[in-house]
Structures are given as C-alpha cells and as structure tokens.
C-alpha cells in the first residue's frame, strides 16, 4: 500500500469523534447537579427563616419564670437596653435637677423656706391637723421666726385647739408683746384666759379689744361672763343687754341673761329670756352661739 494511502492510527494525533449519546448524558448530569445545588440553597434559606421566626416568637412569649432569660434577637435586645438606659439616665437627671432646685429654694434661701413652712402650717391647721401644723410653725420659730407675732399667734391657736390652754398663754403673751393692740390676738387671748377661769386677766384683754371694736356683741357677752363670775351682777346685766342690743337674733345672749335672772331669783324675767331664746332657736333650727 502506498504511503499516501495509509490510514492514520488512533495514537497518531487524530481526534476521536465523540458519540452524541455521551454528550447528552453529560448535559443531564450537569443539570441534575445544578438542581441539587439550587434545592440545597432553598432549604438553607427556609431553615434560616424558620429559626428567625422561632426566635421572634420566643421574644414575644411572656416569661414563664423570672430567673430564665428570654432569648431574643441580638439587635432588638441591644436597642432595648440602650433605650432603657437612656430613659433611666433622663429620669435620674430630672430628679437631681429638681432636688438641686428645691435645695436652692427651701434650704439655701432661708426666707423661702420659712414661707413654705408657714404655708404648710396653715394648710394643716385648716384640715384640723393641729399637731402637724404646730410642727411647721415650730420649725419657723426655730429658724428665724422666734420673734414673729403671727407665727407665735398660730402656735398659741394650735395649743388652744388641742385643749392646751395653759401652754397657749405663753405664746399669746409673747405675740401680744411683739404686736400690741392686735384685735385677733386680744380676742383669742381673752377666750383662752376665760377657759382657764382667769376672769380678771381676761377682762384686761377684752377691754383692749372693745377699744378697737366697740360694736362687737360677742365682746360684751364675754365681759358679762367675767363680771358675773366675779359677782358684779348689775354690771354683768348691762353687758348682756348691750350684746342683745347689738345682735338681737343671737339666742345665746338671751340664755345667758336668763340664767343670770334665775340665779338671783328673778324668775319672771328669766322666763321671758328663755322663751325668746327658744323662739330664735326654732327659727334657726338649732342653738347658735358666741365665738
């Protein structure tokens, strides 16, 4: 066979023609591999979503036990801690600033503190809390108000309201010395002395009060009491009648005058006074009386 006609062998570099079936098999293998890879990725994503959903539900679920820490998403818990810390810091800052302000108003500034104590004393007194009111007024007295007539007067009234008349006289005396001829101090002091049956002393302050307000019926009524206790009957009668002239619709004055007539044996005039007192009480719907 001539050389030019010799057929080349496989090993001599000529490429072997590929079988179409083999090529088809290769393409199917690649497709299957790609599908498996895609399915794996999808499963991974689904598992991740399930885990995140479970974590969220756990975070929303109430605590079953206080000592167990609920697992929540890291970013949520971190934000919550930051917000809580910021809120607490703000609250503490406000409290601190208010405390400093109150220290400045009620501690550093003595006059403001005294006004605050006096105001609190008046409020407690108006509620009938005489012991608490007295504590506030005593605080004023100990911090610069020892020589303030109004504070001493209120302290005396607190003692009177607690039936401690003897103690009250100490403060009335001091208040009267600091603020002589004060109508409220004079009238209150006289009533306190009447309660202690110190009639002569009571008359001193009643007369001073009458010099300031000569048209006050109650003052004449109390003067009549003092005079009657001292057996100055005629003068007492005059004072009772003067009280009735100034306030003819006060049944207490008629009762007092009626008892005076009864004690001296003048039953006729006593009955007249008692009847008048009863009529006024029926009109009022109850017994009135002095101060």
C-alpha positions in Angstrom: 0.0 0.0 0.0 1.4 3.3 -0.9 2.4 5.6 1.9 0.0 8.3 0.9 -2.9 5.9 1.1 -2.0 4.6 4.6 -4.8 5.2 7.2 -3.7 7.0 10.4 -3.9 5.2 13.6 -5.6 6.5 16.8 -2.4 7.3 18.6 -1.1 9.5 15.8 -2.9 12.6 16.9 -6.2 12.4 15.1 -9.2 13.3 17.5 -11.7 10.6 18.1 -15.2 11.6 17.1 -17.5 11.9 20.1 -20.6 9.9 20.4 -23.8 12.0 20.5 -25.2 9.9 23.3 -22.3 10.6 25.5 -22.7 14.3 25.1 -26.4 14.0 26.1 -25.5 12.1 29.3 -23.0 14.8 30.3 -25.6 17.6 29.9 -28.1 15.7 32.1 -25.5 15.2 34.8 -24.8 19.0 34.9 -28.5 19.8 35.0 -29.1 17.4 37.9 -26.1 18.9 39.8 -27.3 22.4 39.4 -30.8 21.4 40.5 -29.4 19.8 43.6 -27.4 22.9 44.4 -30.4 25.1 44.0 -32.6 22.9 46.2 -29.8 22.9 48.9 -29.7 26.7 48.8 -33.5 26.9 49.1 -33.6 24.5 52.0 -30.9 26.6 53.8 -32.9 29.8 53.3 -36.1 28.1 54.6 -34.3 26.7 57.7 -32.9 30.2 58.4 -36.4 31.8 58.1 -37.8 29.1 60.5 -35.1 29.8 63.1 -35.6 33.6 62.9 -39.4 33.2 63.2 -38.9 30.9 66.3 -36.6 33.4 67.9 -39.1 36.2 67.4 -41.9 34.1 68.9 -39.7 33.4 71.8 -39.0 37.0 72.3 -42.8 37.8 72.3 -43.7 35.0 74.6 -44.2 36.0 78.3 -41.7 34.9 80.9 -42.6 31.6 82.4 -40.0 32.1 85.2 -38.4 35.3 86.2 -35.0 33.7 86.6 -35.0 32.4 83.0 -33.7 34.8 80.4 -35.8 35.0 77.2 -33.7 34.7 74.1 -34.4 37.5 71.7 -32.8 38.8 68.5 -29.5 40.4 69.4 -30.2 43.6 67.7 -33.6 44.1 69.4 -32.3 43.4 72.9 -29.3 45.7 72.4 -31.6 48.5 71.3 -33.9 47.9 74.2 -31.0 48.1 76.7 -29.9 51.3 75.1 -33.4 52.9 75.3 -33.9 51.7 78.9 -30.5 53.1 80.0 -31.3 56.4 78.3 -34.7 56.6 80.0 -33.3 55.9 83.4 -30.5 58.4 82.9 -33.0 61.1 81.9 -35.2 60.4 85.0 -32.2 60.5 87.3 -31.1 63.7 85.7 -34.6 65.3 86.2 -34.8 64.2 89.8 -31.3 65.5 90.5 -32.1 68.9 88.9 -35.4 69.1 90.9 -33.6 68.2 94.1 -31.0 70.9 93.4 -33.8 73.4 92.7 -35.6 72.6 95.9 -32.4 72.8 97.9 -31.9 76.3 96.5 -35.4 77.4 97.2 -36.2 75.8 100.5 -32.8 75.3 102.1 -30.3 77.8 100.7 -32.9 80.6 100.7 -34.0 80.9 104.3 -36.9 83.3 103.7 -38.4 81.0 101.1 -38.1 78.0 103.5 -39.9 80.0 106.2 -42.7 80.9 103.9 -43.0 77.3 102.8 -43.2 76.1 106.5 -45.7 78.7 107.4 -47.9 77.9 104.4 -47.8 74.2 105.2 -48.7 75.0 108.8 -51.7 77.0 107.7 -52.8 74.2 105.4 -52.6 71.5 108.1 -54.4 73.8 110.5 -57.3 74.3 108.1 -57.5 70.5 107.8 -57.7 70.2 111.6 -54.2 68.5 111.8 -53.1 70.7 114.7 -50.1 68.7 115.7 -48.7 68.7 112.2 -49.5 72.4 111.9 -47.7 73.1 115.2 -44.6 71.3 113.9 -44.4 73.5 110.9 -44.9 76.7 113.0 -42.3 75.5 115.5 -39.9 75.0 112.6 -40.5 78.6 111.6 -39.9 79.7 115.2 -36.6 77.8 115.4 -35.4 79.2 112.0 -35.7 82.9 112.4 -39.3 83.4 113.3 -38.9 83.2 117.1 -39.9 86.9 117.3 -42.7 86.8 114.7 -46.0 87.7 116.3 -48.1 85.9 113.6 -46.2 82.6 114.0 -46.4 82.8 117.8 -50.2 83.5 117.5 -50.7 80.5 115.3 -48.8 78.3 117.7 -51.0 79.5 120.5 -54.1 78.7 118.5 -52.8 75.2 117.8 -52.4 74.6 121.5 -55.9 76.0 122.2 -57.3 73.7 119.5 -55.8 70.8 121.4 -57.2 72.0 124.8 -53.8 73.0 126.0 -54.8 76.5 127.2 -52.1 76.9 129.7 -49.4 76.3 127.2 -51.1 78.6 124.7 -50.9 81.6 127.1 -47.1 81.5 126.8 -47.3 82.2 123.1 -50.2 84.7 123.4 -48.2 86.7 125.9 -45.2 86.8 123.5 -47.3 87.6 120.5 -49.1 90.4 122.3 -45.8 91.9 123.4 -44.5 91.9 119.8 -47.7 93.1 118.3 -49.8 95.1 120.9 -53.3 96.1 120.2 -53.8 93.4 117.5 -57.5 92.6 117.6 -57.2 88.9 116.8 -54.5 88.3 119.4 -56.5 90.2 122.0 -59.8 88.4 121.5 -58.2 84.9 121.2 -56.1 85.5 124.3 -59.1 86.7 126.3 -61.0 83.5 125.3 -58.1 81.4 126.4 -57.9 83.1 129.8 -61.7 82.6 130.2 -61.2 78.9 129.6 -58.7 78.9 132.4 -61.2 80.9 134.6 -58.8 83.8 134.9 -61.5 86.3 134.6 -59.7 89.4 135.8 -56.9 88.8 133.2 -59.5 88.1 130.5 -61.2 91.4 131.2 -57.9 93.3 130.6 -57.7 92.0 127.0 -61.5 92.2 126.4 -61.4 95.9 127.2 -58.5 96.5 124.9 -60.4 94.7 122.1 -63.5 96.8 122.8 -61.4 99.9 122.4 -60.6 98.8 118.9 -64.1 97.4 118.0 -66.8 98.8 120.3 -69.7 97.3 118.2 -68.8 93.7 118.6 -71.6 92.0 120.5 -69.5 88.9 121.5 -67.0 91.1 123.4 -69.8 92.4 125.6 -71.1 88.9 126.1 -67.7 87.7 127.3 -67.3 90.7 129.5 -70.6 90.0 131.1 -69.4 86.4 131.8 -66.4 87.7 133.6 -68.4 90.2 135.6 -71.0 87.6 136.6 -68.2 85.2 137.8 -66.8 88.0 139.9 -70.4 88.6 141.4 -70.7 92.0 139.7 -74.2 91.2 138.7 -75.5 94.7 137.8 -72.6 95.3 135.5 -73.0 91.9 134.0 -76.7 92.6 133.3 -75.7 95.7 131.4 -73.2 93.9 129.3 -75.6 91.1 128.4 -78.2 93.7 127.4 -75.6 95.6 125.3 -74.8 92.3 123.5 -78.5 91.8 122.8 -78.9 95.3 121.5 -76.1 94.8 119.0 -77.2 91.3 117.9 -80.9 90.7 118.9 -81.1 87.5 117.0 -78.5 85.6 118.9 -80.2 83.1 121.3 -77.1 82.5 123.4 -77.2 86.1 124.8 -80.9 85.6 126.0 -80.0 82.2 127.6 -77.1 83.8 129.5 -79.2 86.7 130.7 -82.0 84.3 131.6 -79.6 82.2 133.8 -78.4 85.3 135.5 -82.0 86.3 136.4 -82.7 82.7 137.5 -79.6 82.7 139.8 -80.7 86.0 141.5 -84.3 84.8 141.9 -85.9 86.9 139.2 -87.9 84.1 137.6 -90.3 86.3 135.6 -87.5 88.0 133.7 -85.7 84.6 133.4 -88.8 83.0 131.7 -89.1 85.9 129.2 -85.4 85.5 128.2 -85.7 81.7 127.9 -88.8 81.9 125.7 -87.2 84.5 123.5 -84.1 82.2 123.1 -86.3 79.2 122.3 -88.2 81.2 119.6 -84.9 82.2 117.9 -83.6 78.7 118.1 -86.7 77.3 116.3 -86.2 79.9 113.6 -82.6 79.0 113.2 -83.2 75.3 113.5 -80.7 74.9 116.3 -78.7 76.7 119.0 -76.4 79.4 117.9 -73.7 81.0 120.0 -70.9 83.3 120.5 -67.4 82.6 119.3 
